Amino acid sequence: MKSDIQIQKDVMDQLKWEPFLNASEIGVSVKNGIVTLSGQVDSYSKKLTAENAAKKIAGVKAIAEEIQIGVSPAYKKSDTEIAEAILNALRWHTAVQEEKIKVKVENGNVRLEGEVEWEYQRNNAKVAIENLTGVRSVINAIIVKPKITTSDIQLKINSAFHRSATIDAAKIRAEVLGGRVTLRGKVRSMAEKEDAETAVWNAPGITSVESKLEIEAPEFAFEE
């Protein structure tokens, strides 16, 4: 089982490996497998990149996100300017039904609302605006309206698990009730847990995912 010191080192090395990040801006502390990220970056997307980097590390059980976003005064935007940029980004994104999405901006914090047919449309709306200057956070309140049967959802989820190179399908079970899915079983890392959840969300008609997946502690062989 990895020690907290080893997990901390692995997370810090992963942050240095990310070309989009300046690792010196981000602090890393670990206690009982829980990683706390701190510091200040200049964009919301960098905050997400740091969090995703930490999730890739074996032994990480949870992440406490305390990174602050400090936008340089030279790049500071008003809420009106941010809203206009968001609407333009949604309009030009081919996988987003921008006419079905409402946008609210307050102090750089964005809230998306509306209804779409697929989870990938909901997710793409968020992704389309994460890199925009001035955006501090994004709350995705867009609703997915299902148009498919439960048995079809179950079949598509199981097929997605078996296709994935990063998911051990034999150790994960998806229970489907309407558009709601509960995941149970064992995974090897937070990254695998997230891949399984993403695979479920990519199925049509999914309205909620409850993940009860457990992260197995990695075993290491020691030579005498």
C-alpha positions in Angstrom: 0.0 0.0 0.0 1.4 3.4 -0.9 2.4 5.8 1.8 1.1 9.4 1.8 4.6 10.6 1.1 4.8 8.5 -2.0 1.4 9.6 -3.2 2.4 13.2 -2.7 5.6 12.7 -4.8 3.6 10.9 -7.6 1.0 13.7 -7.7 3.7 16.4 -7.8 5.5 14.5 -10.6 2.3 14.2 -12.6 1.6 18.0 -12.2 5.2 18.6 -13.6 4.4 16.3 -16.5 1.3 18.4 -17.6 2.6 21.0 -20.2 -0.5 23.2 -19.5 0.5 23.7 -15.8 3.1 25.5 -13.9 3.6 23.0 -11.1 5.3 25.6 -8.8 1.9 27.4 -8.5 0.2 24.3 -7.0 0.7 22.9 -3.5 0.1 19.2 -2.7 -0.6 17.7 0.7 -1.8 14.1 1.4 -3.4 12.6 4.5 -4.8 9.0 4.5 -4.9 9.0 0.7 -6.8 12.2 0.5 -5.0 14.8 -1.7 -5.4 18.5 -1.0 -4.5 20.8 -3.9 -3.9 24.5 -3.1 -2.3 27.6 -4.7 -3.4 30.0 -7.5 -3.8 29.6 -11.2 -5.1 32.1 -13.9 -7.9 30.0 -15.4 -10.6 27.6 -14.5 -9.3 25.0 -17.1 -5.9 24.9 -15.3 -7.7 24.2 -12.0 -9.5 21.2 -13.7 -6.3 20.0 -15.3 -4.6 19.9 -11.9 -7.5 17.9 -10.4 -7.6 15.4 -13.3 -3.8 14.9 -13.0 -4.2 14.0 -9.3 -7.0 11.5 -10.2 -4.6 9.5 -12.4 -2.4 8.5 -9.4 -2.9 5.1 -7.9 -3.6 5.2 -4.1 -5.5 8.5 -4.3 -8.9 8.0 -2.5 -10.3 11.6 -2.7 -9.3 15.1 -3.7 -10.0 18.3 -1.8 -9.8 21.2 -4.3 -8.6 24.5 -2.8 -6.9 26.0 -5.8 -7.9 29.7 -6.3 -8.4 31.4 -9.6 -6.7 34.8 -9.9 -7.2 36.5 -13.2 -4.7 39.2 -14.1 -6.3 42.7 -14.2 -5.2 43.0 -17.8 -7.4 40.1 -18.7 -10.3 40.8 -16.4 -13.7 40.7 -18.1 -17.1 42.1 -17.1 -20.0 39.6 -16.6 -21.6 41.0 -19.8 -18.4 40.4 -21.8 -18.1 36.9 -20.4 -21.8 36.1 -21.2 -21.3 37.3 -24.8 -18.2 35.1 -25.2 -20.1 32.1 -23.8 -23.0 32.5 -26.2 -20.5 32.8 -29.1 -18.6 29.7 -28.0 -21.9 27.7 -27.7 -23.1 29.0 -31.0 -19.9 27.8 -32.8 -19.7 24.4 -31.1 -21.3 21.9 -33.4 -22.1 19.3 -30.6 -24.1 21.9 -28.6 -27.8 22.8 -29.1 -27.2 26.4 -28.0 -30.8 27.5 -28.6 -31.8 25.1 -25.7 -29.3 26.5 -23.2 -29.7 29.5 -20.9 -26.6 31.2 -19.4 -26.2 33.2 -16.2 -23.0 34.9 -15.1 -22.3 36.5 -11.7 -18.8 37.6 -10.7 -17.3 35.2 -13.3 -19.2 32.3 -12.0 -21.3 30.7 -14.8 -24.6 28.7 -14.4 -25.9 26.7 -17.4 -29.5 25.7 -17.6 -31.9 24.1 -20.1 -32.7 20.7 -21.6 -30.9 18.4 -24.0 -31.4 14.8 -25.3 -27.9 13.4 -24.6 -25.3 13.7 -21.8 -22.5 14.4 -24.3 -24.4 17.6 -25.3 -24.7 18.6 -21.7 -21.0 18.0 -21.1 -19.9 19.7 -24.3 -21.7 22.8 -23.3 -19.5 23.0 -20.2 -16.3 22.1 -22.0 -16.9 24.7 -24.7 -16.6 27.5 -22.1 -14.1 26.3 -19.6 -11.1 28.0 -21.4 -12.8 31.4 -21.7 -11.0 34.3 -20.1 -12.7 35.5 -16.9 -14.6 32.2 -16.1 -14.0 31.3 -12.5 -16.4 28.3 -12.2 -19.1 26.5 -14.1 -22.3 25.0 -12.6 -23.8 22.7 -15.2 -27.6 22.5 -14.3 -28.6 21.4 -17.8 -31.1 18.5 -17.7 -30.9 15.4 -19.9 -34.4 14.2 -21.0 -34.3 10.4 -21.8 -35.8 8.9 -25.0 -34.8 5.3 -24.7 -35.8 2.1 -22.8 -34.1 0.7 -19.7 -33.0 -2.5 -21.4 -31.4 -0.5 -24.2 -29.5 1.6 -21.7 -28.2 -1.5 -19.9 -27.0 -3.1 -23.1 -25.2 0.1 -24.3 -23.4 0.5 -20.9 -22.2 -3.1 -20.7 -20.9 -2.8 -24.3 -19.1 0.4 -23.5 -17.4 -1.3 -20.5 -16.2 -4.2 -22.6 -14.8 -1.9 -25.3 -12.8 0.2 -22.9 -9.1 -0.6 -22.5 -9.0 1.1 -19.1 -12.1 -0.5 -17.4 -12.1 -4.0 -15.9 -15.7 -4.9 -16.9 -15.7 -8.1 -14.9 -15.4 -6.1 -11.6 -18.1 -3.5 -12.3 -21.9 -3.8 -12.3 -24.3 -1.2 -13.6 -27.9 -1.3 -12.1 -30.3 0.7 -14.3 -33.7 2.1 -13.2 -35.2 4.3 -15.8 -32.5 6.9 -16.6 -30.8 6.4 -13.2 -27.7 4.2 -12.9 -26.0 2.8 -9.8 -22.4 1.5 -10.2 -21.0 -1.1 -7.9 -17.8 -3.0 -7.8 -14.0 -2.5 -7.6 -11.6 -0.3 -9.5 -7.9 0.2 -9.4 -7.7 4.0 -9.4 -9.7 7.2 -9.4 -9.0 7.5 -13.1 -10.6 4.1 -13.8 -13.6 5.0 -11.5 -14.0 8.2 -13.5 -13.7 6.4 -16.8 -16.5 4.0 -15.8 -18.7 6.9 -14.7 -18.0 8.7 -18.0 -18.9 5.6 -20.0 -22.2 5.5 -18.3 -22.9 9.2 -18.8 -22.2 8.7 -22.6 -25.1 6.3 -22.9 -28.3 7.9 -24.2 -31.0 8.9 -21.8 -29.0 8.9 -18.6 -30.3 11.4 -16.0 -28.2 10.5 -12.9 -25.3 8.3 -12.0 -24.7 7.1 -8.4 -21.2 5.7 -8.1 -20.6 3.2 -5.3 -17.4 1.9 -6.8 -14.6 1.2 -4.3 -10.9 1.9 -5.1 -8.8 -1.1 -4.3 -5.5 -0.4 -2.5 -2.6 -1.3 -4.9 -0.6 -4.3 -3.9 3.2 -4.2 -4.2 5.5 -7.2 -4.1 8.7 -6.8 -2.0 11.8 -8.9 -2.5 13.6 -10.3 0.5 
